[in-house]
Amino acid sequence: MTDSTSSLLSSIPSVDKLLRTADAETLINAFGRQPVINAVRDDLAALRQALAKKEDVDANDIAGPNILARVAARLETDLSPSLKPVFNLTGTVLHTNLGRAPLPEEAIDAIAAVSRGACNLEYNLATGKRGDRDVHLEDKLAQLIGAEAVTIVNNNAAAVLLMLNALALRKEVIVSRGELIEIGGAFRIPDIMSRAGAKLREVGTTNRTHPKDFEEAISAKTVMVMKIHTSNYEVQGFTAAVSDQDLAALAHNNDLPFVIDLGSGTMTDLRRFGLPHEPTAQEALASGADLVSFSGDKLLGGPQAGIIAGRADLIAKIKKNPMKRAMRCDKMTIAALETILRLYADPDRLAERIPTLRLLARKQDDIQATAARISSPLDTALGDQHTIYQEQCQSQIGSGSLPAERLDSIALVIRPTATKGVGTALKRLATAFRSLPMPVIGRIQDDGFWLDLRCLEAENEDAFTSQLTELKIK
Ligand SMILES: *Cc1c(COP(=O)(O)O)cnc(C)c1O
């Protein structure tokens, strides 16, 4: 050990001495005593280790204020939330990785109201006796959908699992081969089927399935005919599928229930907002389905939930299944969903009040106006190493809704001025935007970094531009 190393080692301040300073007191007020003590100890240990390994350490590094500045930075990072808001400028409106549907303010208020204290989640205020958490939603939903009965679980994957377990345990369910889908991650229909304890009987081929395929497959072991909305892809070309009406008739002729997993089903005709048509829960039931299931946080625009609607006797059986208890919604979901249902009761104003529908229906000139307003602050923040262009682009609906449909939109595209190392430069750019206090998520495409502005609404433009001074492209 050299003299300077040992003198540096001996002049590292003690934890106690550091904690008695005014800087430390500020930190303790902000973060709490124990987290500050732990962070100081870690920093001092790192200093000693660096000295032992003869790494570059100087008198500045061991000065009390500098130690505490490092501790502050470290606590800031460690204690900042892992889950946080981001700007979704990917061009995919219902982005599963980015939390899908943004909620209306009313729904957020409703969540806050029931979360702050006690609420009548399972308490009947009329009788003063124990109640049922599902009553807050079931009748309203049944009325909106025009269904005999409804029940709700945590998400649509759970809804599918529960329907199969409650109605098809150890029995056969007939599904077309063209519908044995995988929806991101681990949701694959054949796997869900087997986990639910049901036996999958696949019929037809990938591209074509006919009524006789179903007829020939029906046996004494069959308990359900199921249709899964192929929500994230389209089969094109030489194709044939059996219509919902024909499948319903076929199932009913054999005394079997016909069940449709709609995925991103809606409760209103999207054409009224200038959007492509997506089958609604009402249409599914009208076509003869005995049960239909769909997500709460896809096109419906609400909280994560799975909704099952249809025949009262089947819903009663599902509600009695013990798995229902393991999949029940919490009070926050119920509060948010109840608000969403209230908004759906007034379809004329849905496009303004449900953010998902508002974003999907947003007109290109409105998006263009955002582009015009933010392009100059963006240009300033980027400096002369980059140029910025306005481009037409196409947004996707996402979450497997209407997979082949695109919505005309506007993007700001950032391109590095250097012609070499463009790939690396674009990755750095994307990293810099992701590192902002409210991360901005775009996409790299055709030698540019694309920010599709569909989901940057006027009221959020200031929040977007004001943080650009912190953009650091490394
Ligand atoms: C999205 C989807 C599911 C899963 O729904 P979650 O609400 O994400 O659990 C199931 N089936 C279909 C057809 C879907 O599109």
The ligand as an ORCA input file, in Angstrom:
! r2SCAN-3c Opt
* xyz 0 1
  C     -56.445    -10.709    -25.965
  C     -57.157    -11.994    -26.128
  C     -57.270    -12.892    -25.055
  C     -56.647    -12.608    -23.724
  O     -57.272    -11.521    -23.117
  P     -56.561    -10.767    -21.867
  O     -57.602     -9.803    -21.422
  O     -55.313    -10.176    -22.378
  O     -56.301    -11.818    -20.840
  C     -57.956    -14.064    -25.259
  N     -58.503    -14.365    -26.459
  C     -58.411    -13.523    -27.527
  C     -59.038    -13.916    -28.807
  C     -57.737    -12.315    -27.390
  O     -57.631    -11.475    -28.430
*
